[in-house]
Amino acid sequence: MRIDIVTLFPEMCENLLAESIIGRARARGHLQVCCHQLRRWGEGPHKRVDDCTFGGGKGMLLMAEPIAQAFEAVAEHTGVRPHILYMSPRGRVLDQEKVKTLAGYENLLILCGHYEGVDERVLEEYGVEEISIGDFVLTGGELPAVILTDAVARMLPGVLSEDVCFEEESHFDGLLEYPQYTRPSVWRGRAVPEVLMSGHHENIRKWRRRQSLLRTQQARPDLFGKHALTREDQRLLEQK
């Protein structure tokens, strides 16, 4: 997969995405990330990319033409039209189902907004999909773009050591992850649940499933209400 990020702060995105698992995945060729300075397509000697809003109001707005030129330059360079995303607080809130969908694309292009946002016409012209990471506002789209890239990248083959690394995590199947423990077996008087020390794989699997169900039911009833319970799930919840 290739992900292009168009931003006023490419170094900010690049530095974060060069580290840890994502950085190693890029070095090994499992993922290509290219961060582009929007001012490269700015107007005039000062490479201006923003202007005042029509109708008044405070703050500046990113202009349509530099963004359009950035989109077209990326498409020309790659030879394909990428699926374009705009990080915006008014977009659909990113969840694991959406992450799985985005991981199915070969090319994504992420636009990072700034100031008061972007000229609406460029979003309409290119059929841009708006994505939010939550019901709050940040100073720019760079951190959301990095979060989206990280979430999508770890779903790609070869990025994590095994698929089970993400298949058993919170939200992958609509439930929160079960509790996990490491050594020592007793820490400050708190012991690891005996079933996890038993070596009985089927009992461990059932315990983990039950804990995921209970944790989701208690902490995220909104997610639990959407989850289709199997007969085994119902039996596990009825246990005492």
GIMOJO-V417547 format. One record per residue. N is the residue number from 1. RES is the residue in one small letter. SS is DSSP state (~ for helix, > for strand, _ for the rest). PSI is psi in whole degrees, -180 to 180 (* if undefined). OMEGA is omega as a letter, one per 40 degrees, with the letter a starting at -180 (none if undefined). Layout:
n: (N,N)
res: (RES,RES)
ss: (SS,SS)
psi: (PSI,PSI)
omega: (OMEGA,OMEGA)
This chain:
n: (1,2,3,4,5,6,7,8,9,10,11,12,13,14,15,16,17,18,19,20,21,22,23,24,25,26,27,28,29,30,31,32,33,34,35,36,37,38,39,40,41,42,43,44,45,46,47,48,49,50,51,52,53,54,55,56,57,58,59,60,61,62,63,64,65,66,67,68,69,70,71,72,73,74,75,76,77,78,79,80,81,82,83,84,85,86,87,88,89,90,91,92,93,94,95,96,97,98,99,100,101,102,103,104,105,106,107,108,109,110,111,112,113,114,115,116,117,118,119,120,121,122,123,124,125,126,127,128,129,130,131,132,133,134,135,136,137,138,139,140,141,142,143,144,145,146,147,148,149,150,151,152,153,154,155,156,157,158,159,160,161,162,163,164,165,166,167,168,169,170,171,172,173,174,175,176,177,178,179,180,181,182,183,184,185,186,187,188,189,190,191,192,193,194,195,196,197,198,199,200,201,202,203,204,205,206,207,208,209,210,211,212,213,214,215,216,217,218,219,220,221,222,223,224,225,226,227,228,229,230,231,232,233,234,235,236,237,238,239,240)
res: (m,r,i,d,i,v,t,l,f,p,e,m,c,e,n,l,l,a,e,s,i,i,g,r,a,r,a,r,g,h,l,q,v,c,c,h,q,l,r,r,w,g,e,g,p,h,k,r,v,d,d,c,t,f,g,g,g,k,g,m,l,l,m,a,e,p,i,a,q,a,f,e,a,v,a,e,h,t,g,v,r,p,h,i,l,y,m,s,p,r,g,r,v,l,d,q,e,k,v,k,t,l,a,g,y,e,n,l,l,i,l,c,g,h,y,e,g,v,d,e,r,v,l,e,e,y,g,v,e,e,i,s,i,g,d,f,v,l,t,g,g,e,l,p,a,v,i,l,t,d,a,v,a,r,m,l,p,g,v,l,s,e,d,v,c,f,e,e,e,s,h,f,d,g,l,l,e,y,p,q,y,t,r,p,s,v,w,r,g,r,a,v,p,e,v,l,m,s,g,h,h,e,n,i,r,k,w,r,r,r,q,s,l,l,r,t,q,q,a,r,p,d,l,f,g,k,h,a,l,t,r,e,d,q,r,l,l,e,q,k)
ss: (_,>,>,>,>,>,>,_,_,~,~,~,~,~,~,~,~,_,_,~,~,~,~,~,~,~,~,_,_,_,_,>,>,>,>,>,>,~,~,~,~,_,>,_,_,_,_,>,_,>,>,>,_,_,_,_,_,_,_,>,>,>,_,~,~,~,~,~,~,~,~,~,~,~,~,~,~,~,_,_,_,_,>,>,>,>,>,>,>,>,>,>,>,_,_,~,~,~,~,~,~,~,_,_,_,_,>,>,>,>,>,>,_,>,_,_,_,>,_,~,~,~,~,~,~,_,_,_,>,>,>,>,_,_,_,_,_,_,_,>,_,~,~,~,~,~,~,~,~,~,~,~,~,_,_,_,_,_,_,_,_,_,_,~,~,~,~,_,_,_,_,_,_,_,_,_,_,_,_,_,_,_,_,_,_,>,>,_,_,>,>,_,_,~,~,~,~,_,_,_,~,~,~,~,~,~,~,~,~,~,~,~,~,~,~,~,~,~,~,_,~,~,~,~,~,~,_,_,_,_,~,~,~,~,~,~,~,~,_,_)
psi: (146,131,122,136,120,122,160,-10,66,-32,-34,-47,-44,-44,-42,-37,2,-4,162,-142,-43,-41,-42,-38,-39,-43,-31,-3,11,-19,139,125,127,122,126,134,117,-32,-15,-28,18,169,142,-179,-25,6,53,137,1,163,173,155,141,141,-2,-180,158,155,165,160,138,133,156,-42,-46,-38,-45,-42,-36,-47,-48,-34,-41,-45,-40,-40,-41,-22,5,157,115,162,121,132,145,121,112,138,-13,0,178,135,129,129,178,-33,-42,-38,-45,-39,-47,-31,-13,-9,149,-31,125,144,125,124,128,119,168,171,-126,6,-150,159,124,-31,-32,-31,-41,-42,-38,9,44,135,128,133,136,152,5,167,67,169,135,172,-15,172,6,-49,-45,-39,-40,-42,-46,-44,-44,-47,-41,-43,-39,-8,-10,147,133,-14,-48,162,-36,154,-31,-21,-31,-20,-24,8,169,139,-16,-45,19,0,159,155,149,161,149,156,155,-177,148,164,-24,123,117,43,-3,121,149,138,135,-36,-31,-17,-4,-26,3,101,-38,-41,-38,-44,-46,-39,-46,-41,-44,-41,-38,-44,-48,-44,-41,-42,-39,-44,-32,69,-25,-41,-41,-38,-23,-12,132,108,136,171,-39,-41,-45,-41,-41,-38,-27,-14,152,*)
omega: (i,i,i,i,i,a,i,a,a,a,i,i,a,a,a,a,i,a,i,a,a,i,i,i,i,a,a,i,i,a,i,i,i,a,a,i,a,a,i,a,a,a,i,a,a,i,a,a,a,i,i,i,i,a,i,a,a,i,a,a,i,a,a,a,i,i,i,i,i,i,a,i,i,i,i,a,a,a,i,i,a,i,a,i,i,a,a,i,i,a,i,a,a,i,a,i,i,i,i,i,a,i,i,i,i,a,i,i,a,i,i,i,i,a,a,i,a,i,a,a,a,i,i,a,a,i,a,i,a,a,i,i,i,a,i,a,i,a,i,a,a,i,i,i,i,i,i,i,i,a,a,a,a,i,a,i,i,a,i,a,i,i,a,i,i,a,a,a,i,i,a,i,i,i,i,a,i,i,i,a,i,a,e,a,i,a,a,i,a,a,i,i,a,a,a,i,a,a,i,a,a,i,i,i,a,i,a,i,a,i,i,i,a,a,i,i,a,a,a,i,i,i,a,a,a,a,i,a,i,i,i,i,a,i,a,i,a,i,i,none)
